[in-house]
Structure formats: C-alpha cells, structure tokens
C-alpha cells in the first residue's frame, strides 16, 4: 500500500486554496486592534504606500499603510519610532505571509490615553455598560430629537443638511456644548441628563466631527459613558469618523459611523415609516371601496328579493285582479240589462201592436222583478268580491315578514347575511344576527341543540 493511500480521507487542496483558507480564518477570527511597537525597516514607495515592521522585545509583524491613510498622517514615521497602530490582520497570498493593514498610526506620546481608554473600557464592560441586552431599541418613527453637540461645528451643519435634504418632518432641539477641552465632558454629561429630565424626546444624538484621540477624549470620559448608559431615552452616538471609537459609542444604544450617518438613520426610519403608512392608506382605501361595492351589490339583490316577496306587491296584484273582475262584471251586467231592455221594447211594440194592456202590465212587472234581482245580484257579487279582497289582504298581512316579527319572532342570519334555516348551518361560537321588528341583535352561539336534544 502506498503512503498516500493511508490518507485517502484527508482532503487535497491546492496551495492557492490552502492560503485562501488561512487568509479567511485569520481575517475572520482576529478582530481589528491597536498594536504598540517600534517601527523598523521602513520603506516609503513612490506610490505613497508605507511598508515597515512593528516589533518589540519578543516578536515582530510586517505592516503596510496604504497611500490614503498615510497621506493623512500628522507626523513623519521613521525607524526606531515608538508608535500605536490600528488595523486588521490580512494575508498577502502571492507570498503566503500575514501582515498588519494599518488604518491609523499615532506617535507613542498618545499611548497613555490609549492605555487609559483600554482600562476604562474593561472597567465599564465589567459593569455591564456595553451589554447588548441593555440596549434600547431604535424608535420606529423618531419625530422629536435632541442633539448634544457644538453649535458651531461642521458636524451639526452636516446633520441638519441631511435631514433637510431627505425631507425629515420632525423637530430638532440643539443642546449646545463644548466637545473638546477642559469642562467639555461635564457639559456633555449635563446636557444628556437635562434632556432626560425634560423628557418628550424620541431620541438623543451625541455628535462631533473626527480628530485625534485627544480631540475625542471628552466622549471617552467615564461620566459621559455613564450618562449615555443611564439615559431613559435611546441614545445614538455619531462621533468622529468610521475608524474612531469612543466609550460613548460602546455605551450608546446605536452607533453611527459619522454625524451624517446618524442623520441618515433618523431620516431613513422616518421615510420608511411614511412610505409604509402611505401604502397602508392606499390599501385600506382599495379594500374599503371593494367592500362598499360588495355591500351595494348585496343590498340591490336583497332589495329585489324583498320586493318580489313583499305583501304590498301581492296586495297590489289583488287590487288589479279585483278591478279587472269588477270591469268584467259591470260589462256583463250592462250587457244583460241592455239585452232585457231590448227584449222588453220588442215585446212592448208587439203588445202595442195587439193592444193587450194586461199582458203589457205583466211584462212590466216581470221586468221590474228582473231589474231588482239584477240589482241585488250585483250588490251581493260586489260584496262577496270585497269580502274576498279583505280576507286576501288580511292573509297577506299575516304572512308578511314584518307581521311575523311583530308577533315576537326573529329572523336569523349568519355573518355573510344569509338566512339560517336549521341548526346544521350554525357552529358553536359563530356570530349570528337576529332581525326583530324594531332593529337587530348581534349574537354569539354558545351551544347548538338539535331536535332530539331539546
């Protein structure tokens, strides 16, 4: 068996793949940090990049600072200089070596502040001031905001400019403070606590532009970090640039990379909420219009059904029938009378022609009797028809839904407005409507009893 056969279950990768895996692991597992050391082997390339090593008594690490960051340095690096470098680890794959990508470089004169920063950071973190569980949520719609910052600084101008450009519709209250130098930390703390005392704010923003660690030190003071943590109102920290971190950032509920970033957070939440409200309003209007149209159609169908079943309609048809029968009866009566009259006149002429007065008198009496009989028959027939009409009217009235309701009955409908004709159509807990003679009741079915259970 060949030696490689013993390791068949071990994955085989190329050098490039292996180096890429190392790079990914290092960059993922090792967070950015401040590294203290001495510069050695410094090389300034014509491209503007700086290559050097950071070393101390026990080790050294290759480092590179690209032109963009190097051009902003406030001092000229040289071999043997003690510095504090902020950056993240990376692997230069063509050579298969790791190096520190330096984003910020400070002379060692600021080392005391960095040590104090780390000491305070550990202390406050141990007390739970930076725990994620204690963070207050960012308000859904921040409309009243207090900003603690310098009234003359560019940070405030940028903040206001972005809010105006994005049409933010809220109210901004400026709490003017010093953001650098003696007494500035006390002013920042007092402003945060005073805003909490006044109350009514959706959000407090602490803000200033970028600078060195000395420039930003007011926001690293313990009193400021505690005021931020103890604030009942959510606090957004927008201090410095993307690479600047202060203890106020860690204690705040939300950190913005810049003051402009804080303004974008606030206005974005406002714009998104307004858009959602507008969409909801449009959808509600559409649903209301659709529902109104459905109800209108249902009403039209019920109106037609009610009209066809209405006792008033039946009575009107009965009246038309009675009028028709009366007209037909009157026509038949007139036809019979005229026929008798014509016959009488014919007989009268015959009598006159034969001069039989006695027979004429008999015929006259007979004719009178016939007329009286016809009159009685007409009156009786009309009375019978009128009585029949009254009976039909009373019957229709008794059968009408309103008469039924007035006798104490109710018409039940389900939630869709359909009549309920049996218990099988109703479930326990369902809502029903009981129509009464003077209104309706909305009811809830507590129990369904079938015929055999009653």
Secondary structure, DSSP 4 states (H G I P E B T S, - for coil): --GGGGGTTS----HHHHHHHHHHHHHHHS--EEEEEEEEEEEE-TTS-EEEEEE-SS-EEEEEE-HHHHTT-SS---TT-EEEEEEEEEEETTTTEEEEEEEEEEEGGGHHHHHHHHHHHHHHHHTTTT-GGGPPPPPSS--EEEEEE-TTSHHHHHHHHHHHHTT--SEEEEEE---SSTTHHHHHHHHHHHHHHH---SEEEEEE----TTTTGGGGSHHHHHHHHH-SS-EEEEES-TT---HHHHHSSEE-SSHHHHHHHHHHHHHHHHHHHHHHHHHHHHHHHHHHHHHHHHHHHHHHHHHHH-HHHHHHHHHHHHHHHHHHHHHHHHHHHHHHHHHHHHHHHHHHHHT-HHHHHHHHHHHHHHHHHHHHHHHHHHHHHHHHHHHHHHHHHHHSHHHHHHTT--EEE-TTSPBP-SGGG--TT-EEEEEETTEEEEEE------GGG-
